[in-house]
Amino acid sequence: MTGSCSSLGGVGIRCAMIFVAVLTAVATARGAHADDYPNRSIRIVVPTGPSGSYDVVARVLADQLSRRLGQGVVVENRTGAGTIIGTQSVISSAADGYTLLAGGLSNIVFNASLYKKPPYDPLAQLVPVAMVYRLAYILVGARDAPFSSVSGLIAAAQKRPGELSLATAGVGTGQQLSGVAFMKYTGTKLLEVPYKGASAVYPDLLSGRVDLFFDSATTALPYVKGGQVKALAILTSQRSKDAPDVPTMAEEGVQGLDIDSWIGLFAPAGTPKSVVERLQKEIADAAPELKSKFAAVGGDSMSIEPAHLSGFVRAEYEKWTKVIREAGITLD
């Protein structure tokens, strides 16, 4: 073929025409594939266990997308290594829009900032599709814990260093980072007890086998409102409308521990632009339903114009990298 196409004349012209036709066919096939999206079920990977905020948001989003796209949208919980395993599974998936990721501070920002050798590069290996949910972290204590305020907790922790137990939902998660930062800012030492996800913590927290837990307000507030745990402080700059009686960390004298968290949908880098835009359109159209659903579980819906998504994620990454480094928090 190479020899015949290198000659001049009719054969060379025919080869050139065939080559152009092949390129056109390939381009057309690719365009048709993207235009046909979706033609099978879609998977949203949640890098945490069931019942946590990532899981709740992903299932609300999956329900709305399934209705609007006419295809099944399933949620798969892939836990382990503090959200790393589930996130890496999406990064290594085909960039075709059929495997998506529930992403938030833990797996999009913290993992890349905390580790000396980051497990992946979220800015280069993932593309943000939409931001949909904003939430707060809250510090809760066992109902029978011998303190009812942050100041009381600090006094007890300073009196008994390393004795009060702090549950964490996995290395590198927002729950763990919140606890590490709290100890750093207050000069206290708590005994970290790791669990596989937030839902695994509550049986021990409710029974008093562990003393403390930093968790998303989405998951924690039902236990607070049910009188099963104590709410000590919320980690936002202002009190939450969902828990107006819970003071902020700043009000309790702990400055700098403000975590305004978010959850969005991400796709592997290289996902066709038309596929990303289709998802963005359907999510935007579902905004009223998402707002209602998220308000019911505790939290606020969130929306950012597609043109500003990458800038938002980069700004969050840079902000938290600075905070983490100034606090001296690192993981091996």
Secondary structure, DSSP 4 states (H G I P E B T S, - for coil): -HHHHHS-SHHHHHHHHHHHHHHHHHHHHHHHHHHT--SS-EEEEESS-TTSHHHHHHHHHHHHHHHHHSS-EEEEE---TTTHHHHHHHHTS-SSSSEEEEEEIIIIIIHHHHBSS-S--HHHHEEEEEEEEEEEEEEEEETT-S-SSHHHHHHHHHHSTTTSEEEESSTTSHHHHHHHHHHHHHT---EEEE-SSGGGTHHHHHHTSS-EEEEEHHHHHHHHHTTSEEEEEESSSS-BTTBTTSPBTTTTT--S---EEEEEEEEETT--HHHHHHHHHHHHHTHHHHHHHHHHHSSEE----GGGHHHHHHHHHHHHHHHHHHHT--B-
